[in-house]
């Protein structure tokens, strides 16, 4: 089991206490390249949970989906970098100016301080949304894929490193944005697990075969009777 393979797996720490999160990190740090800290855990425990995970030997994907005016988003991005997060994200729907402000702020700050810049990903269309919701509720015309590709191109033009996109949009995004543009894919459900609230999902094997760089899996691993065995099963599925 190589580190390259392990780095393809991000485990979502969808829990609300530091003790629960750190127990998972301790068990899974040798089987997951990243640990996702989202709204639930971050709101409960604050920035210190990011530092605790890093101290334990894990890398953090800070999933807070910044979406604000350019200046505020840029300042928040600096704090994300200061936290030590390896990856963080923002909403592409915040627009080109916001994404560009974040990219420029990080490039300037990291160069001045000679520190590594985190990977910045744009969220395109949430995996809980489908075409009907996009059209009827949000009044965005066209299909999901068309909107995902538009936002992906905008993110690349703004200087971001990649996108968060459904597995079903991996190949079109790759064609539109080229190699080296990182695609992180949530909504991944192993064949042996329930689909929960994800409307656009694939199995780990399907997502990686389609070209995803990193896949995010939460409940099928963290709610398993043995999370380590579940993680190993996912890695085996990807590998074979």
N, C-alpha and C positions, 0 to 999 in steps of 0.2 A: 504494500500500500504506500504509494509515493506521496510526497508533499504536494506535488502538482495535482494529484487526484483529490486529496483532502481539501485543497484550496478551492475546489469547485463547490463545496458544500458550506452553506451558511445556515446555522440553526437559529430559528427565531425564538428568543427568550420571552415568550408571551405569558409572563407571570408578573405578579405585582409586589413581590418582596425580594429584597437583596439575598436573603438566605436561600430562597428557592432558585434564584438565578445562579448564585455562586455554586450551589450544589450541582447544577447542570453543567456549568463551565468546568468544574473540577473533574467531572466524569467524562466530558466530551471534548476537552481541549486537544486531545490527540487524534480526534476524528472529524473535526470541523475547522475549516480555514477561518471562518468568521462567526461571530455571534451578533444577531440583530437585536438592538435595543430600540424599542418603539415607544409610542406614547404611553402605553400602560405602565411599563417598568420605569421609564424616565420620569413620568409625573409622580410616581410613588417614591422613587429613591433619589432622583436628581442626578447631577453630573458625576457624583462620586461613584456611581455604579459603573460608569465607563472606565474610570481609573482603576477600580477594583478588578474588573475583568482583564484589563491589560496587565495589571500586576500579577494576576494568576497565570498569565501566559497566553491569553486569548487576544484575538484581533476583533475590533468592533465595527459593525456597520450601524451607524447612528441613523435610524429611520424616523426622522422628525418632519420630513417633507416641508421644508421652509417655503412659504408663499406669502410675500409681503412686498412693500415698496422696496426698490433697489437698495437704498442705503441701509435699511434695516436688515434685509437679507444678507447683504455683504458683511455687516457687523456680526450677525449670527454665525456666518460661515467661518469667521476668524475664531470665534469661541469654539466651534466644532473642531477646528484644527488644533486649538489649544487643549482640547480634551484628550487628544491622542487618538481619536477615531481614525481608522484606516480608510473608511468610506462613509460618506453621508449623502443625503439627497435633498432635492427641492422639486417643487412642481413646475414642470415646463409651461403650464398654463399661466404662470406668473409673467411670462413674456420674455422676449429677447433682452430687453434692457436689464431686467432683474438678473437673468442668468449671466449676462455679460459682466455685470457689476460684481457678482460673486466670483467669477473666474478671475477677473482682473485683481480683485482684492487679495485673493489667495496667492496668485502669482507674485504680486508685489511683496506681500508679507513674508512668504516663504523664502524669497530671494534675499530680502533684507536680513532675515534672522538665520539664514542658511539651515532651514529645517525642511523636512519632506512635506510636500503638499498632499493632503488626502485626495483620494479619488472622489470626484463629484459626479453624481448621476442625476439625471432628470426623470421624474415620474411622468409617464405619458398618460395612459388611461388605466385607472385602477382595475385590478382583476375581478373585483366584485361588480363591475359594470359590464353591460352588454349593449348591443346596438339599439335595442328598444329604449333602454334607459338614456343612452346618449342622445338619441333623437327626440324622444317624447318628453323626457323630464328636463334634460339640460339644454335642449334645443340646439344641439350641435348637428349640422347636416352631414350626410354621408355615412359611410360605415366606420366601424371601429378601426380597421386597419389603415384606412386613409388618414384618419386623425392621428393615429400613432406615428405614422411615417412623417406627417407634417411636423409634429412636435419633436420627433427625433432629429430631423434635419435642422430645425431651429436650434436645438440644444448643441448640436455639433458646431453650427455656425457661431454660437455664442462662446465656444471654447470649453464646453464641458467634456468630461471623459467618456460618457456613455449614458445609457438609459436604463430605467426599470421598465420592463415590458413583458407582457404575457408571452408564454412559450409559442403561441400561435402566430406571433408577430416577429419571431426571431429571424427567420430567413428573409422576409421583406426588409427588416431594419438593416440587416447585414448588407444586403444588396444596395440599399439606399445610402448607407453611411460608411461602408467599407470595413476592412479588417483593422483591428486595433481599437475599434470603438466598442467599449465594454457593454455587454448586455447581461444584466442581472435579472433573473426571472423568478418571481414569486408565483403563487398559485400552483405549486408542485405537489402532487399527491401520488405516492407510490400506489401501485395497482392493488395492494393489499389493504389500503386505508380508505376511509370515507372521503367524499369530496367537500364536505362542510359547506361554507358559504361562497366558495370560489366557482364562478360561472365559466371561466376560461382557464382550463388547467390541462396539464400533461403529466406523465410519469417522469421520474428522474432520467431514465434511459432515453425517452423520447426528446426531452428538453436538451440534454447534452448532445445527443446525436444531431439535433437541429442546429446546434451552434451556440447554445447559451454558455457564457463564461462562468457564471456563478448561479446556483439555484438556491432558493430559500425554502426551507421546510421547517414547520413548527410543530403542530399538534401530533402528527404521526410519529415524531421522535420524542418530544418532551412529555407526551401523555402516555407513552408506551410503558409497559411494566418494566422493561429493561431498556432505557434510552440508548445505552452503548450498543446493544445488539441491534436496535433499530437503525442507528446511524451506520453501523457496519453493513447492514443489509442494503441500505441506500447506496453506499459506496461500492459494494459488490455489484449492484444492479448497474451502476454507471460504468464500472470497469468492464463488465462482461456483456 
